[in-house]
């Protein structure tokens, strides 16, 4: 009995020429692969830049006026103070440590949000305010950036109690029993190691270290590089025109 032999071209299938994929489909698959690879690379590059080098930040409040305004959008340098490797708690080496009068972006000690204030005290400094003027190590600090709009303003009893609760533990040369701090009069207090004292430039409208205490070094994230966009938020709500863009602030370096 003879065996039937099937020719190679017949083994391709009863449907005809279906073995080879059409050239158009091959091109589409190749293009999709390249597109996916490009998108993945862009996402990885963006995550790397955002985590270790530069991050965008928006100013939501008036606490840093007039250095920073509501409606300012910044690029923040995260590499300068040593960025943190996500989920490890490990920080890369810093180029330098924060210094007096640096504007810093940091993690809030009370909430899950980013905050920007000015470092007015570094470890070892003795700070106090008298009549709204800041004194550091016994000498009045020149602060051309500070806005003082209401010298007579006083805090509520609840907020003064909050200030006292933490400040009394760091007093230098004051009787804790009679210590009664207020918005423009407090201290002297000593900044502990690995911590900073942060204040907003708008001294009468800033919820800052006077209320919540010292900022741990581990919370520092970076410092503003420059304003890349700015607009008048109040004007934008009523008439969103180009005239509401603050052209003179673009590329401004907050210092």
N, C-alpha and C positions, 0 to 999 in steps of 0.2 A: 504494500500500500504506500503510495507516494505521499510526502509531506508538502503541504502548501507553504511556499515561501513568500513572505510579504516584502515588497520593495520598500526602501527607506521613505520614499516620498509618499507611499500609501499609509505608513504608520503615523503620519502627521495628524490623522484623525478624519473622521468621516465628514466633518463640517467643511473641509477644504483647507486653505492656507491660513491656519490660526496659530501656528507655532511662533512666528516672529511678531513681536510687539510693534505696532505702528510707530513710525518715526515721530509723529506729532505727540503721541503719548509719552514717548521717551523724553522729548524736549520739555513737556509740561512737568514731568516728574523731576527732572533735573533742575528746572527753574524753581519749583516748589522747595526742593532741598536747599538750594542756594539762598532762597528768600528766608527760610526757617533758620538757617545757619547765621545769616546776617542779623536777624532779629535777636537771636539768642546771644550773639556776641555783643550787640548794642545794650541789651539788658544787663549782661554781666559787667560790661564796662561802666554803665550808669551806677549799678550797685556798688562797684569798687570805688568810684569817685565819690559817691554820696557817703559811704561808710568811712573812708580813710582820708579824703582830701578836701572836698568842697560840698557844701549843702546850702540849699536855698532856705531863706527865713523871711517871714513877713512880720512887720511891726503892727500889733493889734491894739496897743494902748498908748496913752500919752505920757507914760512914766519916765521916758528918756528924752522928752522934749527939752531943748531944741536940737539936741544932737541927732536924735532919730525921731521921725514923725510918723503918726498913724498913716498908713498907706505906702510906707517905704518897703521895698523888697530888696533883701541883701543876699550876697554870697558870703558864706561863713567859711573861714579857713579852719579846718578840723585837724590838719596835720601838725600845726605849730605846737600844740600842747599834748600831743600824743594820742591818737585815736584809739578807741577800744575795739578789740576784736569781738564781734557779736557772739553772745551766748557763752563767753569764756571768762569775762571779768579781767582779761589781760589787756594791758595798754602797751602800745608801741612806744619807743623812745620819743621824748619830746624834744623839739628844737630849743625851747626855753620854758621857764616857768612863768606863770602870770605875775605881772608887776603892778605896783601902785598906779592907779588911774587907767588901767587897761579896761576897755569895754569888752565884756565877756558874754558869750552865750552859754547857758548851762541848763542842766536838768533841775527843775524845781524840787525843793526839799519837801514840799507838801502835796503836790499834785503831779500827774503824769503829763507834763507839758514842758516846752522849752521856754526859757526866760532870758532876757537881756538886761544887764545892769552894769554899773561901773564898780570896779574893785577899788575901794577907798582905803582898805587896810589889808596887809599881808601878815603872815605869822610873826608874832612878837610885837606888833604895833599896839600902842595904847591910844584908843579913840574916845572922843567925847564931842558932844554938841552943846554950845552955849548960845542961846538966842538965835538959833538957826545957823550958826557958823560952825564949821567942822574944825576940830583940833586933832592933830596927830602927833603923838609923842611930845605934847606940850606946846606945839607950834601951830598957829592957824594955817590952814591949807588954802592956798590960792586956787579957786575953782571958777575959772571964767565960763565954764559950761553949765554951771548950776543955775537953775531957775527957782527964785524964791518969790512967790506971788502973794503969800499971805503969812506975814511974820507972826500974826496973832493967833493963827490957827492952833487948836488944841484937839487932842484925840478924845474919843469917848472913854468912859471909865473901863469898859470891857477891853478895849484895845490897849489902854495904859497898863492894865493888869497883865495882858498877854506879853507886853514888852518887859515888864518887871520879872515875870516868871523865869525867863531865860537869862536876862541880863544880870540879875542879882548874883548868879553863880560865877560871873566873870569880872566882878567889880574890882577896882584898884583904888584903895585909899578912900572909900566911902563906907558909911555905916549901912549895912544891908537892912537894918530895922527901919530906917527912915527913908530909904531910897524910893523915889517916886518919879520915874521917867515920863517924859511926854515927847511929842513929835519933834520939837526943836530943842529939847533939853534932856540929855541922858549921858550916862557914862560917869567917869572913864571906865572902859572895859578893855581887856587885853585879848587880842586875837590868838587863839591856840595854834599849835602846830598843824600843818596840813589842812589849813582852812583859810577862808578869805571873808572880808566883810563887804557886802555889796549894797550899793544904794543907787536909786534912780536919779538922773540929773534934775528931773522935775520934783523937787524935794517935798512939795506940799501935796503931790498927787501920785505918790509911788508907794506901793506895798512892797517893801524890801527887807533887808536884813535887820532893820530896826525892830521888826515885828517877829520874824521867824528865825532869826539867829544867824550863825555863821554858815558859810557855804563850804562843804567838804571839797577838797581838791578833786576827788573822784567824780564829782558832778560837773566839772568844767568840760565843755565840749569844743569851744573854739572862740575865735574873735572875728568880727565883721571885716571883710575885705573891702567891699564897696557897694553902693546902692546901684542896682542894675535897672530899677524901675521905681517910679514914685508917682502917686496921684493924690489929689485932694478927695478924700473919702466922702466928706460932707457934700461937696459939689457934685460928685459922681452920682449920688442918690437922686438928685433933682434934675441934672442935665449932663449926661455923659458925653462931653465934648472934649476935643483935644486940648482945649484951654485948661482942663482940670489936671492934665499931666504936668508934674513939676519937672520941667526939662532941666532946670538948673541944678537939680539934685542928682541926676543920673551920672554915675561914676564918682559921686562924692564918697570920700573915705571917712567914716565916723571915727573921730578921735577925741 
